[in-house]
Amino acid sequence: MDALWNGLSAVLGLGVEPKNLTFLQISIRGIIVLLATLVMLRLGHKRSLARKTAFDAVLLVILASVLSRAINGSAAFFATLGGGFVIVFLHRLLAWAAYHSHALGLLLKGAPEVIVQDGQLRRSVMRSNHVSEHDLEEDLRLDANCESLEEVRVARIERSGDISFIKKKE
């Protein structure tokens, strides 16, 4: 067993100063971290990649930051991988709790805001979300396939930051 551990330590460069890691050691670490990250994200949930809420983006940023340390040797390899799994588990736990608690969901994920009502702009909402009239018009053309705000019954800035449109009935 010691021989296996010593071999693994040599291949991964465990206990070696980051500046002394070889190309092969960093490459093998990268492959292992890639595979472990795929497992983490599959254990997490598809939504962490599909949704664009700040709650989900934070998971990806932190996970990338933590796991990069396992590749470059600036943190303990296996402890860092374990920390990645803990972060994904915590994200999943908080998502579960937010599903069961509307108030927690609002806190973690935010709330949509009406930006257009019956063709009229709500400039205070636009200002607080840093959405210009040009941004709104672009999304109107791309997503609602229409030219004029008069055709819009309601538009919302969603929790993801996307703008959704509901057209007036004709």
N, C-alpha and C positions, 0 to 999 in steps of 0.2 A: 504494500500500500504506500509506503514511503517513496518507493521508486516511482510509482505513478504520480504522486503529488509533486515530487522533485522534477519529473519530466514536464508536467503541466506548468509548473512554476517557471521552468526555463523557456518553454514555448511561448507563454504569455508575458514573460518578463516581470513576474510578480516580485515585488521587493526591489525592483530596479528603479533608479532615478529616471524620471520622465525623459530627460535629455539623453539618456543612454539606451532608450528603447530602439530596437532595430526596425527597419521597414517591415520585415516579416512579422515581428511581434505586434506592431500596430495594426497591420493588416488582419491578422488572426483575431485580435481584440475587436476590430471593426466588424468582422463577420459574425462573431459571437453576439456582439451588442445589437447588430441588425436583426439577427434571428430572435434574440430575447425581446427586442422592441416589438417585433411582429406578434409574438406571443402575448406581450403585455396589452397591445392594442386590441387583439382578438378577445382577450379576457375582459378588457375594459368595455368597449361597446362601439359599434359603428358610428354612433352619434358624435363621438368626440372628433371624428374626422369630417363628418357630413355637416354638422351644425357649426355655425360661426359665431356663437355667443362668446363673450369675454370669458365666461366660465370654462368653455371648452378650449379656447385659445390658450388660456393660462396653463392648462394641463400640457399642451403640446410644447409650449415654450420651456416650462420647467423640466419636463421630461427630457427634452433635447439637451438642455444645459447640464442636467445631472449625468445623463448617459455619455455625453461627450468626454466627461472626466474619466470614465472607465476606459475610453479608447486612448486618450492622450497620457494616461498614467498619473494624472494629478490627484487621483483619489483611489482608494482601495478598490480593486476590480470587482470582486464578488459582493462586497458591501454596497457598492454603488448600484450594481444590478438589482440587489435586494431592495434598495431604496426606491428604485424605479417602479418595482412591483407595488410597493407600499403607496406611492403617489397615485398610481392607476387605481388601486383598490379604494383609496380615499375619495378620488373623483367619482368612482362608481357609487360609493356609499352616499356621498353628498347628492348625486343625481337622484338616487333612490329616495332620499329624504325630501328633496325638492319636489319630487313627483307626489309625495304624500302630504306635503305642506305648501299650500299656495304662497304663504308669506315668505317661506324660505326660498321658494322658487323665484319670487320677485327679487329677493335680496341677491341671490346668486346669479340669476340670469337677466334680470331687468324686466321691463314692461314695454309693450308697444305704445307708441304715441301717435295720435291723429295729427297729420301734417296738412291734409287737405280735407275740407268738409264741404260738400255740395259745390265743388269748383272753386271754393275760396281758400286761399293760403292762410295757414296759421304761422305767421312770421316768427312769433316768439318760440314756437317749437322748432322751426327751421334754424333759427339762430342758436338755440341751445344744443342742437345736434350738428351744427356746422354744415347744413345742407343749403347750398345756394339754389337760386331759381334755375340756373343752368343745369345743376345736378339733377334736380327734380324733373326738368323737361327731358333730359337724356333718358332717365329711367322710365318716364312716361312713354317715350317713343319705343324704347327697347323692350319693356316688359308688358305694357298695356296695349301696345300697337295703336296708339292714338296720338293726335297732335295737340289737343286742347284740354286744359284743365276743366273746362265746362262739361266735358264728357265724364268726369270723375265724380262719383258719389262720395267716396271716401278713399283716402290714401293714408297709410300708416308707415311710420318708421318702425320696423320690427325689432325684436330683441337682438337679432343678428346684425342689424344695421342696414339690411336691405329695405327697400321701399316696396310695399305691396299696394296694388290699386284695385278698387272695385268700381266698375263703370256703372253709370246710371242706366236704368232699363230704358230701352227705346220704345 
